[in-house]
Amino acid sequence: MLVRALLLLLAGLAAKDANAAKMYSIFSAYLGDECGGTPYLVTIADGANCTASSCAAFNTFDSRLVNANMATSECSTDYLQTVRDKFGSSPYLVQLLHGDDDCSELTVGFGYPATGSCVGAYNESDSLYVIASLNDNGSALFQQFLGRTCFSDQLYLTESIDKEMIANHSCDGSGFQWYSSNDVGHASGGDVTSGGGSENGLSDGSIMGIALGAAAVLLVAILVYTRRLKRLRSVE
């Protein structure tokens, strides 16, 4: 009887863990000296050790880890809605990379301004620059470049995403999934934790810790993403 009770208790705890909403870290980078307006780039990554920060200069050891100047970090169980909220009414394109072919296990995600501008790289050695744009018919054009000027001779990859793929958020068979600001009827269904106060309320140690933690998340995300891209290109 006691053994059965223990087994039932363990089963209940396992079910509770399985149903618990997973936490994600949403890192938003901005140009200029404020964390307002349209983000330069938004990254979604595992948030098991997420630390929230309302706004901090993203500098570490006098070296800027990203081409943007300021950054926020939020912890959310609803990563998609959090990214949507960051862009507000500005056009955007969200790219999700999953660890499986049916897009049920999110590995990393990126939100880009869909303004036709060259954005999105962390620095010249760790990432690719992006131009994202939305077409009037609901489709999108996604291009990646090796240089910060996004000149045609720096083109690394071009992907035309049809409107059905975006509207239905279909899995493309390689683990990629797309969302955009053209989506309607989306609603928040998770919890979000944001940092309270400005960077001036944080100690130097806190800012350094946030920068280092965010850098670790970014580098892992970039590594996973670039490996997937290289694998896809080798198949082609």
C-alpha positions as CSV (number, residue, x, y, z in Angstrom):
1,M,0.0,0.0,0.0
2,L,2.8,2.4,0.9
3,V,4.7,1.5,-2.3
4,R,1.6,2.2,-4.4
5,A,1.1,5.6,-2.6
6,L,4.7,6.5,-3.3
7,L,4.4,5.5,-7.0
8,L,1.2,7.7,-7.3
9,L,3.0,10.6,-5.7
10,L,6.0,10.3,-8.1
11,A,3.7,10.0,-11.0
12,G,1.9,13.2,-9.9
13,L,5.1,15.1,-9.5
14,A,6.3,14.0,-13.0
15,A,3.0,15.1,-14.5
16,K,3.3,18.4,-12.8
17,D,6.8,18.9,-14.2
18,A,5.7,17.9,-17.7
19,N,2.9,20.4,-17.6
20,A,5.0,23.3,-16.2
21,A,5.4,26.1,-18.6
22,K,9.0,26.4,-19.9
23,M,10.8,29.7,-19.2
24,Y,12.6,31.5,-22.1
25,S,15.0,34.3,-22.1
26,I,14.1,37.2,-24.6
27,F,17.1,39.4,-25.3
28,S,16.4,42.7,-27.1
29,A,19.2,44.8,-28.5
30,Y,18.8,48.5,-29.4
31,L,20.8,51.2,-31.3
32,G,21.4,54.5,-29.5
33,D,21.5,55.1,-25.7
34,E,17.9,54.1,-24.9
35,C,15.9,50.9,-24.9
36,G,12.9,52.3,-26.8
37,G,11.5,52.1,-30.3
38,T,12.0,49.2,-32.7
39,P,14.6,46.7,-31.5
40,Y,17.7,46.1,-33.6
41,L,17.3,42.3,-33.0
42,V,15.4,40.1,-30.6
43,T,16.7,36.7,-29.5
44,I,14.8,33.8,-27.9
45,A,16.7,31.2,-26.0
46,D,16.4,28.8,-23.1
47,G,15.7,30.7,-19.9
48,A,16.4,28.2,-17.2
49,N,18.8,30.7,-15.6
50,C,17.2,33.8,-17.0
51,T,17.9,37.2,-15.4
52,A,15.6,40.1,-16.2
53,S,17.0,43.6,-16.9
54,S,15.0,46.7,-18.0
55,C,17.9,48.4,-19.8
56,A,21.7,48.2,-19.6
57,A,24.6,49.1,-21.8
58,F,25.8,45.9,-23.4
59,N,29.5,46.3,-22.9
60,T,31.9,43.8,-21.4
61,F,35.5,44.6,-20.6
62,D,35.3,47.7,-22.7
63,S,34.4,45.6,-25.7
64,R,31.0,45.7,-27.3
65,L,29.7,42.2,-27.8
66,V,27.0,43.3,-30.2
67,N,26.6,46.0,-32.9
68,A,23.7,47.5,-30.9
69,N,24.4,49.7,-27.9
70,M,21.7,48.9,-25.3
71,A,19.8,45.8,-24.3
72,T,16.9,44.4,-22.2
73,S,16.5,40.9,-20.9
74,E,13.1,39.4,-20.1
75,C,12.0,36.0,-18.8
76,S,8.8,34.7,-20.3
77,T,6.8,31.5,-20.8
78,D,5.2,33.1,-23.9
79,Y,8.2,34.0,-26.0
80,L,6.2,34.7,-29.1
81,Q,3.9,37.3,-27.6
82,T,6.8,38.9,-25.8
83,V,8.7,39.3,-29.1
84,R,5.5,40.7,-30.7
85,D,5.2,43.2,-27.8
86,K,8.8,44.4,-28.3
87,F,8.1,45.4,-31.9
88,G,4.7,46.9,-31.2
89,S,3.2,48.3,-34.4
90,S,6.5,48.1,-36.4
91,P,6.7,45.4,-39.0
92,Y,8.7,42.3,-38.0
93,L,9.6,38.8,-39.0
94,V,10.2,36.0,-36.5
95,Q,12.3,33.0,-37.3
96,L,12.2,30.0,-35.0
97,L,14.6,27.1,-35.2
98,H,13.5,23.8,-33.7
99,G,15.5,20.7,-32.7
100,D,13.2,18.4,-34.5
101,D,11.6,18.2,-38.0
102,D,8.0,18.7,-36.8
103,C,8.8,22.0,-35.0
104,S,7.8,20.9,-31.5
105,E,11.0,21.6,-29.6
106,L,12.2,25.2,-29.9
107,T,16.0,25.6,-29.9
108,V,16.4,29.3,-30.6
109,G,14.5,32.1,-32.3
110,F,15.2,35.5,-33.7
111,G,13.0,38.6,-34.3
112,Y,14.0,41.0,-37.1
113,P,12.6,44.4,-38.1
114,A,11.0,43.8,-41.5
115,T,11.9,47.2,-42.8
116,G,14.4,46.3,-45.6
117,S,17.3,47.6,-43.4
118,C,20.5,45.8,-42.8
119,V,20.3,44.6,-39.2
120,G,20.8,41.6,-37.0
121,A,24.4,40.7,-36.5
122,Y,26.1,40.6,-33.1
123,N,29.6,41.2,-34.5
124,E,31.4,40.4,-37.7
125,S,32.8,37.1,-36.5
126,D,29.8,35.5,-34.7
127,S,26.8,36.1,-36.8
128,L,25.3,37.1,-40.1
129,Y,23.6,40.4,-41.1
130,V,20.0,40.3,-42.2
131,I,17.6,42.1,-44.4
132,A,14.0,41.1,-43.8
133,S,11.0,42.6,-45.7
134,L,7.2,41.8,-45.8
135,N,5.4,41.9,-49.1
136,D,1.9,43.2,-49.7
137,N,0.6,39.7,-50.5
138,G,1.7,38.3,-47.1
139,S,4.9,36.7,-48.2
140,A,8.3,37.7,-47.0
141,L,11.9,37.9,-48.2
142,F,14.7,36.9,-45.8
143,Q,18.4,37.5,-46.8
144,Q,21.6,37.0,-44.8
145,F,24.9,38.7,-45.6
146,L,28.5,38.2,-44.4
147,G,29.2,42.0,-44.1
148,R,27.6,44.8,-42.2
149,T,26.8,46.8,-45.4
150,C,24.7,44.0,-46.8
151,F,26.1,44.5,-50.3
152,S,25.1,42.0,-53.0
153,D,28.6,40.5,-53.1
154,Q,28.3,39.7,-49.4
155,L,25.1,37.7,-49.9
156,Y,25.1,34.4,-48.0
157,L,21.5,33.1,-48.2
158,T,18.2,34.2,-49.7
159,E,14.9,32.6,-48.7
160,S,11.5,33.6,-50.1
161,I,8.8,32.6,-47.6
162,D,5.3,32.2,-49.1
163,K,2.3,33.7,-47.4
164,E,0.8,30.2,-46.6
165,M,4.0,29.3,-44.7
166,I,3.8,32.4,-42.6
167,A,0.1,32.5,-42.1
168,N,-0.1,28.8,-41.1
169,H,3.2,28.9,-39.2
170,S,4.1,25.7,-41.1
171,C,7.2,23.7,-40.3
172,D,9.4,23.7,-43.4
173,G,10.9,20.2,-42.8
174,S,14.3,21.6,-41.7
175,G,13.0,22.7,-38.3
176,F,12.3,26.3,-39.3
177,Q,9.0,28.1,-38.6
178,W,8.0,31.7,-39.4
179,Y,5.7,34.4,-37.9
180,S,5.2,38.0,-38.8
181,S,3.5,41.3,-37.8
182,N,0.8,40.4,-40.4
183,D,-0.6,37.7,-38.0
184,V,-3.9,38.7,-36.4
185,G,-5.7,37.6,-33.3
186,H,-2.7,36.7,-31.3
187,A,-3.0,36.9,-27.5
188,S,-0.7,36.5,-24.6
189,G,-0.9,33.3,-22.7
190,G,2.2,33.3,-20.5
191,D,4.0,35.2,-17.7
192,V,6.7,37.8,-18.4
193,T,9.3,39.1,-15.9
194,S,11.0,42.4,-16.8
195,G,13.7,44.2,-14.9
196,G,12.5,47.0,-12.7
197,G,14.2,50.4,-13.0
198,S,16.8,51.7,-15.3
199,E,20.4,50.7,-15.6
200,N,21.3,53.5,-13.2
201,G,19.7,51.4,-10.4
202,L,22.0,48.5,-11.1
203,S,25.5,48.0,-9.6
204,D,28.5,47.6,-11.9
205,G,28.6,43.9,-10.8
206,S,24.9,43.4,-11.7
207,I,25.4,45.0,-15.1
208,M,28.5,42.9,-15.7
209,G,26.7,39.8,-14.7
210,I,23.7,40.5,-17.0
211,A,26.1,41.2,-19.9
212,L,28.1,38.0,-19.3
213,G,24.9,36.0,-18.9
214,A,23.3,37.4,-22.0
215,A,26.5,36.9,-23.9
216,A,26.6,33.3,-23.0
217,V,23.0,32.8,-24.2
218,L,23.7,34.7,-27.4
219,L,26.8,32.8,-28.3
220,V,25.2,29.4,-27.7
221,A,22.2,30.5,-29.8
222,I,24.4,31.8,-32.6
223,L,26.5,28.6,-32.6
224,V,23.4,26.4,-32.9
225,Y,21.9,28.5,-35.6
226,T,25.0,28.8,-37.8
227,R,25.7,25.1,-37.5
228,R,22.2,24.4,-38.8
229,L,22.7,26.8,-41.7
230,K,26.0,25.3,-42.7
231,R,24.4,21.8,-42.6
232,L,21.5,23.0,-44.8
233,R,23.9,24.6,-47.3
234,S,26.0,21.5,-47.5
235,V,22.9,19.5,-48.4
236,E,22.1,21.9,-51.2
